[in-house]
Amino acid sequence: MQWYFVAVLLTILTSSQGILTTLSQTNGKYLYDYATVPFLAEVFKLVLSSLFLWRQCRISPSTRMTTEWKSVRLYVVPSIIYLIHNNVQFATLTYVDTSTYQIMGNLKIVTTGILFRLFLRRRLSNLQWMAIILLAVGTTTSQVKGCGEVSCDSLFAAPIQGYLLGTLSACLSALAGVYTEFLMKKNNDSLYWQNVQLYTFGSIFNLARLVLDDYRGGYENGSWWQRLFNGYSITTWMVVLNLGSTGLLVSWLMKYADNIVKVYSTSMAMLLTMVLSVYLFSFKPTLQLFLGIIICMMSLHMYFAPPNMLVDLPTQVRAAPESLKEVTVERRTDS
């Protein structure tokens, strides 16, 4: 399977994620416990990965699986990072508004490139660095509202704590992605075995969140298993399947491609969501959206196109070696 096919599929699924989540609401409210969706998505990924691993082991008994605890315990780290990241997200939103938070979230594009270089020792060309910066600029441009819609000063009116937490959130998101790629590529273990380890810890941490929510709420709505499927509709199940399928595609990209491909997929998905919202939710397109799409397309071309398509390199013509002239030497003999 080619990586660009997976990247396109990831873009489509990610863009439909927000749309499906919006459609799952009833009169602007969720009739189900939204915290159960990530938990069920993790369980879905775990079950599916386990089935694929079982099938792979039947076909190939020599499937590589590292079972030492010192290797398995590394897979708990992404869950811890995402747990901290989720808490930082909530803390950030207490200081800044949603628009500012979305714009600051684009910092993860640049921080992913930096951590990609520092921790994975992957070199990027100057053109690729320019493309990554352009991608961040393009996504930010598409999200900025005109001064007639919102105060232009609102982006800079938040306390300094909001900007620091927003930066920390972007760094944590990038760190989780880069660390996951490190885990996926550190050995030749089966992708499905690696997924089983990742999603086992993911399921445990999401379950712990549900239990903690029950404890904080004083079990007012009952225990988590009693309300697990309450309010679920077909659209809600589509959200769960979408979230689970997206996670499986991301892990495939981490194994066989890299974080930058994932960043481009999710960024393009955000733009695609905005375009689809024009037709589905009467979203009014703005000049900033069109400019952002153009800039992101330029960035996409700059990063993945061969250098000879971007720069007119002078053709090097090798000079033909001078032909050697034959010199005839006549020897005279005196008689």
One Martini backbone bead per residue (centre of mass of N, CA, C, O) as a GRO file, in nm:
protein
  335
    1MET     BB    1   0.094   0.037   0.025
    2GLN     BB    2   0.070   0.360  -0.035
    3TRP     BB    3   0.119   0.652   0.139
    4TYR     BB    4  -0.067   0.848  -0.029
    5PHE     BB    5  -0.326   0.687   0.007
    6VAL     BB    6  -0.336   0.707   0.317
    7ALA     BB    7  -0.327   1.018   0.332
    8VAL     BB    8  -0.594   1.068   0.183
    9LEU     BB    9  -0.772   0.901   0.373
   10LEU     BB   10  -0.703   1.064   0.627
   11THR     BB   11  -0.815   1.333   0.525
   12ILE     BB   12  -1.109   1.242   0.490
   13LEU     BB   13  -1.161   1.137   0.782
   14THR     BB   14  -1.080   1.396   0.935
   15SER     BB   15  -1.287   1.588   0.798
   16SER     BB   16  -1.543   1.408   0.893
   17GLN     BB   17  -1.524   1.426   1.200
   18GLY     BB   18  -1.648   1.708   1.262
   19ILE     BB   19  -1.912   1.660   1.106
   20LEU     BB   20  -2.014   1.412   1.266
   21THR     BB   21  -2.012   1.547   1.543
   22THR     BB   22  -2.222   1.762   1.471
   23LEU     BB   23  -2.449   1.555   1.374
   24SER     BB   24  -2.468   1.413   1.672
   25GLN     BB   25  -2.634   1.638   1.746
   26THR     BB   26  -2.907   1.777   1.958
   27ASN     BB   27  -2.974   2.089   1.963
   28GLY     BB   28  -2.654   2.137   2.035
   29LYS     BB   29  -2.641   1.849   2.182
   30TYR     BB   30  -2.533   1.588   2.386
   31LEU     BB   31  -2.681   1.263   2.457
   32TYR     BB   32  -2.392   1.181   2.519
   33ASP     BB   33  -2.093   1.067   2.639
   34TYR     BB   34  -1.804   1.190   2.510
   35ALA     BB   35  -1.589   1.015   2.677
   36THR     BB   36  -1.673   0.733   2.533
   37VAL     BB   37  -1.554   0.758   2.247
   38PRO     BB   38  -1.244   0.717   2.289
   39PHE     BB   39  -1.272   0.445   2.429
   40LEU     BB   40  -1.414   0.288   2.195
   41ALA     BB   41  -1.190   0.348   1.988
   42GLU     BB   42  -0.965   0.196   2.137
   43VAL     BB   43  -1.108  -0.079   2.141
   44PHE     BB   44  -1.136  -0.106   1.836
   45LYS     BB   45  -0.829  -0.101   1.777
   46LEU     BB   46  -0.755  -0.342   1.955
   47VAL     BB   47  -0.932  -0.560   1.824
   48LEU     BB   48  -0.834  -0.529   1.531
   49SER     BB   49  -0.530  -0.575   1.587
   50SER     BB   50  -0.565  -0.858   1.712
   51LEU     BB   51  -0.682  -0.993   1.458
   52PHE     BB   52  -0.443  -0.931   1.271
   53LEU     BB   53  -0.231  -1.074   1.445
   54TRP     BB   54  -0.357  -1.356   1.441
   55ARG     BB   55  -0.348  -1.386   1.133
   56GLN     BB   56  -0.041  -1.344   1.100
   57CYS     BB   57   0.044  -1.588   1.282
   58ARG     BB   58  -0.089  -1.805   1.103
   59ILE     BB   59   0.073  -1.739   0.843
   60SER     BB   60   0.328  -1.631   1.037
   61PRO     BB   61   0.502  -1.771   1.296
   62SER     BB   62   0.760  -1.549   1.265
   63THR     BB   63   0.651  -1.319   1.408
   64ARG     BB   64   0.752  -1.018   1.531
   65MET     BB   65   0.790  -1.006   1.905
   66THR     BB   66   0.838  -0.788   2.169
   67THR     BB   67   0.809  -0.891   2.532
   68GLU     BB   68   0.967  -0.712   2.690
   69TRP     BB   69   0.921  -0.482   2.937
   70LYS     BB   70   1.131  -0.262   2.842
   71SER     BB   71   0.956  -0.230   2.576
   72VAL     BB   72   0.653  -0.210   2.658
   73ARG     BB   73   0.672   0.048   2.853
   74LEU     BB   74   0.706   0.264   2.621
   75TYR     BB   75   0.384   0.264   2.538
   76VAL     BB   76   0.289   0.462   2.779
   77VAL     BB   77   0.388   0.748   2.700
   78PRO     BB   78   0.173   0.858   2.497
   79SER     BB   79  -0.060   0.852   2.705
   80ILE     BB   80   0.067   1.057   2.898
   81ILE     BB   81   0.095   1.291   2.701
   82TYR     BB   82  -0.209   1.309   2.625
   83LEU     BB   83  -0.308   1.363   2.910
   84ILE     BB   84  -0.156   1.629   2.947
   85HIS     BB   85  -0.265   1.768   2.691
   86ASN     BB   86  -0.565   1.776   2.771
   87ASN     BB   87  -0.522   1.955   3.024
   88VAL     BB   88  -0.388   2.193   2.876
   89GLN     BB   89  -0.625   2.261   2.696
   90PHE     BB   90  -0.820   2.346   2.919
   91ALA     BB   91  -0.634   2.563   3.039
   92THR     BB   92  -0.612   2.742   2.784
   93LEU     BB   93  -0.933   2.799   2.754
   94THR     BB   94  -0.930   2.995   3.014
   95TYR     BB   95  -0.758   3.234   2.848
   96VAL     BB   96  -0.866   3.161   2.562
   97ASP     BB   97  -1.007   3.151   2.272
   98THR     BB   98  -1.087   2.945   2.016
   99SER     BB   99  -0.944   3.095   1.784
  100THR     BB  100  -0.669   3.127   1.922
  101TYR     BB  101  -0.621   2.825   1.971
  102GLN     BB  102  -0.621   2.734   1.675
  103ILE     BB  103  -0.384   2.911   1.585
  104MET     BB  104  -0.177   2.799   1.796
  105GLY     BB  105  -0.193   2.499   1.694
  106ASN     BB  106   0.004   2.553   1.442
  107LEU     BB  107   0.276   2.512   1.594
  108LYS     BB  108   0.297   2.197   1.553
  109ILE     BB  109   0.422   2.206   1.274
  110VAL     BB  110   0.700   2.322   1.357
  111THR     BB  111   0.763   2.138   1.606
  112THR     BB  112   0.772   1.878   1.444
  113GLY     BB  113   1.019   1.953   1.271
  114ILE     BB  114   1.215   1.993   1.508
  115LEU     BB  115   1.182   1.712   1.648
  116PHE     BB  116   1.246   1.549   1.394
  117ARG     BB  117   1.546   1.649   1.396
  118LEU     BB  118   1.642   1.596   1.695
  119PHE     BB  119   1.532   1.286   1.755
  120LEU     BB  120   1.548   1.145   1.446
  121ARG     BB  121   1.767   1.265   1.252
  122ARG     BB  122   1.614   1.434   1.027
  123ARG     BB  123   1.665   1.573   0.727
  124LEU     BB  124   1.607   1.903   0.597
  125SER     BB  125   1.554   2.107   0.364
  126ASN     BB  126   1.510   2.432   0.292
  127LEU     BB  127   1.246   2.386   0.132
  128GLN     BB  128   1.104   2.221   0.356
  129TRP     BB  129   1.105   2.442   0.570
  130MET     BB  130   0.944   2.643   0.404
  131ALA     BB  131   0.694   2.460   0.374
  132ILE     BB  132   0.621   2.437   0.675
  133ILE     BB  133   0.582   2.740   0.724
  134LEU     BB  134   0.364   2.774   0.506
  135LEU     BB  135   0.159   2.586   0.635
  136ALA     BB  136   0.119   2.753   0.893
  137VAL     BB  137   0.031   3.010   0.745
  138GLY     BB  138  -0.212   2.892   0.589
  139THR     BB  139  -0.381   2.788   0.832
  140THR     BB  140  -0.394   3.061   0.974
  141THR     BB  141  -0.527   3.229   0.751
  142SER     BB  142  -0.794   3.053   0.737
  143GLN     BB  143  -0.870   3.138   1.056
  144VAL     BB  144  -0.878   3.428   1.009
  145LYS     BB  145  -1.061   3.697   1.081
  146GLY     BB  146  -1.217   3.964   1.015
  147CYS     BB  147  -1.253   4.284   1.144
  148GLY     BB  148  -1.574   4.277   1.107
  149GLU     BB  149  -1.622   4.015   1.298
  150VAL     BB  150  -1.364   4.076   1.480
  151SER     BB  151  -1.147   4.171   1.689
  152CYS     BB  152  -0.812   4.232   1.627
  153ASP     BB  153  -0.724   4.233   1.942
  154SER     BB  154  -0.809   3.939   2.048
  155LEU     BB  155  -0.535   3.783   1.982
  156PHE     BB  156  -0.376   3.997   2.212
  157ALA     BB  157  -0.562   3.980   2.498
  158ALA     BB  158  -0.427   3.761   2.636
  159PRO     BB  159  -0.269   3.612   2.860
  160ILE     BB  160   0.042   3.479   2.898
  161GLN     BB  161  -0.054   3.197   2.990
  162GLY     BB  162  -0.201   3.121   2.725
  163TYR     BB  163   0.052   3.118   2.540
  164LEU     BB  164   0.217   2.912   2.700
  165LEU     BB  165   0.009   2.681   2.692
  166GLY     BB  166  -0.019   2.671   2.382
  167THR     BB  167   0.276   2.596   2.331
  168LEU     BB  168   0.277   2.339   2.504
  169SER     BB  169   0.056   2.191   2.345
  170ALA     BB  170   0.211   2.180   2.075
  171CYS     BB  171   0.459   2.024   2.185
  172LEU     BB  172   0.306   1.772   2.288
  173SER     BB  173   0.184   1.687   2.020
  174ALA     BB  174   0.458   1.652   1.873
  175LEU     BB  175   0.590   1.455   2.075
  176ALA     BB  176   0.390   1.222   2.045
  177GLY     BB  177   0.441   1.174   1.742
  178VAL     BB  178   0.752   1.130   1.748
  179TYR     BB  179   0.755   0.900   1.956
  180THR     BB  180   0.578   0.704   1.796
  181GLU     BB  181   0.772   0.679   1.558
  182PHE     BB  182   1.004   0.564   1.721
  183LEU     BB  183   0.858   0.304   1.807
  184MET     BB  184   0.786   0.196   1.515
  185LYS     BB  185   1.119   0.213   1.419
  186LYS     BB  186   1.311   0.059   1.634
  187ASN     BB  187   1.186  -0.199   1.493
  188ASN     BB  188   1.056  -0.518   1.335
  189ASP     BB  189   0.789  -0.522   1.435
  190SER     BB  190   0.476  -0.568   1.431
  191LEU     BB  191   0.228  -0.349   1.381
  192TYR     BB  192   0.006  -0.499   1.546
  193TRP     BB  193   0.170  -0.528   1.806
  194GLN     BB  194   0.213  -0.226   1.851
  195ASN     BB  195  -0.088  -0.155   1.863
  196VAL     BB  196  -0.165  -0.325   2.106
  197GLN     BB  197   0.010  -0.166   2.304
  198LEU     BB  198  -0.102   0.117   2.259
  199TYR     BB  199  -0.422   0.046   2.302
  200THR     BB  200  -0.407  -0.065   2.583
  201PHE     BB  201  -0.317   0.197   2.724
  202GLY     BB  202  -0.539   0.375   2.604
  203SER     BB  203  -0.777   0.225   2.738
  204ILE     BB  204  -0.687   0.259   3.032
  205PHE     BB  205  -0.683   0.576   3.037
  206ASN     BB  206  -0.981   0.616   2.947
  207LEU     BB  207  -1.101   0.459   3.182
  208ALA     BB  208  -0.982   0.636   3.406
  209ARG     BB  209  -1.141   0.887   3.324
  210LEU     BB  210  -1.426   0.776   3.376
  211VAL     BB  211  -1.383   0.716   3.676
  212LEU     BB  212  -1.304   1.007   3.756
  213ASP     BB  213  -1.570   1.140   3.667
  214ASP     BB  214  -1.745   0.986   3.866
  215TYR     BB  215  -1.607   1.085   4.124
  216ARG     BB  216  -1.647   1.392   4.077
  217GLY     BB  217  -1.978   1.349   4.033
  218GLY     BB  218  -2.086   1.138   4.250
  219TYR     BB  219  -2.258   0.938   4.074
  220GLU     BB  220  -2.510   1.087   3.941
  221ASN     BB  221  -2.512   0.902   3.649
  222GLY     BB  222  -2.353   0.681   3.729
  223SER     BB  223  -2.183   0.451   3.593
  224TRP     BB  224  -2.012   0.411   3.304
  225TRP     BB  225  -2.151   0.133   3.212
  226GLN     BB  226  -2.453   0.249   3.228
  227ARG     BB  227  -2.376   0.499   2.998
  228LEU     BB  228  -2.216   0.406   2.744
  229PHE     BB  229  -2.490   0.395   2.526
  230ASN     BB  230  -2.618   0.653   2.583
  231GLY     BB  231  -2.749   0.823   2.302
  232TYR     BB  232  -2.693   0.641   2.072
  233SER     BB  233  -2.623   0.657   1.728
  234ILE     BB  234  -2.530   0.618   1.413
  235THR     BB  235  -2.348   0.871   1.416
  236THR     BB  236  -2.187   0.797   1.669
  237TRP     BB  237  -2.066   0.534   1.551
  238MET     BB  238  -1.921   0.682   1.322
  239VAL     BB  239  -1.730   0.836   1.506
  240VAL     BB  240  -1.590   0.591   1.627
  241LEU     BB  241  -1.492   0.465   1.358
  242ASN     BB  242  -1.337   0.711   1.261
  243LEU     BB  243  -1.139   0.738   1.500
  244GLY     BB  244  -1.021   0.452   1.474
  245SER     BB  245  -0.928   0.461   1.175
  246THR     BB  246  -0.739   0.703   1.205
  247GLY     BB  247  -0.540   0.570   1.404
  248LEU     BB  248  -0.450   0.339   1.215
  249LEU     BB  249  -0.335   0.524   0.990
  250VAL     BB  250  -0.126   0.669   1.161
  251SER     BB  251   0.042   0.419   1.238
  252TRP     BB  252   0.118   0.352   0.948
  253LEU     BB  253   0.270   0.618   0.889
  254MET     BB  254   0.480   0.587   1.119
  255LYS     BB  255   0.605   0.325   0.995
  256TYR     BB  256   0.616   0.409   0.655
  257ALA     BB  257   0.662   0.707   0.718
  258ASP     BB  258   0.571   1.023   0.866
  259ASN     BB  259   0.492   1.311   1.039
  260ILE     BB  260   0.469   1.507   0.799
  261VAL     BB  261   0.245   1.361   0.652
  262LYS     BB  262   0.041   1.389   0.883
  263VAL     BB  263   0.036   1.698   0.895
  264TYR     BB  264  -0.069   1.738   0.607
  265SER     BB  265  -0.329   1.578   0.633
  266THR     BB  266  -0.459   1.743   0.871
  267SER     BB  267  -0.445   2.020   0.732
  268MET     BB  268  -0.614   1.948   0.481
  269ALA     BB  269  -0.863   1.861   0.645
  270MET     BB  270  -0.933   2.140   0.755
  271LEU     BB  271  -0.989   2.268   0.477
  272LEU     BB  272  -1.204   2.063   0.385
  273THR     BB  273  -1.404   2.124   0.610
  274MET     BB  274  -1.458   2.418   0.531
  275VAL     BB  275  -1.568   2.359   0.248
  276LEU     BB  276  -1.800   2.162   0.337
  277SER     BB  277  -1.944   2.375   0.526
  278VAL     BB  278  -2.067   2.546   0.301
  279TYR     BB  279  -2.284   2.309   0.226
  280LEU     BB  280  -2.380   2.199   0.521
  281PHE     BB  281  -2.362   2.495   0.721
  282SER     BB  282  -2.348   2.779   0.584
  283PHE     BB  283  -2.061   2.858   0.530
  284LYS     BB  284  -1.868   3.145   0.489
  285PRO     BB  285  -1.656   3.234   0.270
  286THR     BB  286  -1.323   3.355   0.264
  287LEU     BB  287  -1.038   3.503   0.173
  288GLN     BB  288  -0.859   3.351   0.376
  289LEU     BB  289  -0.929   3.068   0.277
  290PHE     BB  290  -0.817   3.093  -0.012
  291LEU     BB  291  -0.531   3.172   0.070
  292GLY     BB  292  -0.471   2.922   0.245
  293ILE     BB  293  -0.501   2.712   0.019
  294ILE     BB  294  -0.280   2.819  -0.166
  295ILE     BB  295  -0.044   2.801   0.037
  296CYS     BB  296  -0.073   2.492   0.093
  297MET     BB  297  -0.025   2.400  -0.197
  298MET     BB  298   0.258   2.514  -0.216
  299SER     BB  299   0.374   2.351   0.018
  300LEU     BB  300   0.318   2.069  -0.093
  301HIS     BB  301   0.495   2.103  -0.347
  302MET     BB  302   0.765   2.179  -0.206
  303TYR     BB  303   0.803   1.915  -0.034
  304PHE     BB  304   0.739   1.668  -0.263
  305ALA     BB  305   0.887   1.777  -0.485
  306PRO     BB  306   1.121   1.779  -0.695
  307PRO     BB  307   1.377   2.001  -0.730
  308ASN     BB  308   1.358   2.020  -1.056
  309MET     BB  309   1.054   2.148  -1.029
  310LEU     BB  310   1.145   2.422  -0.864
  311VAL     BB  311   1.431   2.439  -1.010
  312ASP     BB  312   1.637   2.579  -1.250
  313LEU     BB  313   1.872   2.382  -1.351
  314PRO     BB  314   2.163   2.379  -1.484
  315THR     BB  315   2.298   2.245  -1.751
  316GLN     BB  316   2.545   2.007  -1.778
  317VAL     BB  317   2.818   2.039  -2.003
  318ARG     BB  318   3.033   1.829  -2.137
  319ALA     BB  319   3.332   1.848  -2.252
  320ALA     BB  320   3.489   1.750  -2.513
  321PRO     BB  321   3.753   1.590  -2.583
  322GLU     BB  322   4.031   1.640  -2.728
  323SER     BB  323   4.159   1.551  -3.003
  324LEU     BB  324   4.410   1.365  -3.099
  325LYS     BB  325   4.693   1.431  -3.265
  326GLU     BB  326   4.862   1.305  -3.520
  327VAL     BB  327   5.212   1.244  -3.527
  328THR     BB  328   5.444   1.246  -3.784
  329VAL     BB  329   5.759   1.083  -3.789
  330GLU     BB  330   6.034   1.134  -3.981
  331ARG     BB  331   6.300   0.923  -4.075
  332ARG     BB  332   6.622   0.997  -4.153
  333THR     BB  333   6.868   0.869  -4.369
  334ASP     BB  334   7.203   0.866  -4.423
  335SER     BB  335   7.400   0.769  -4.709
   0.00000   0.00000   0.00000
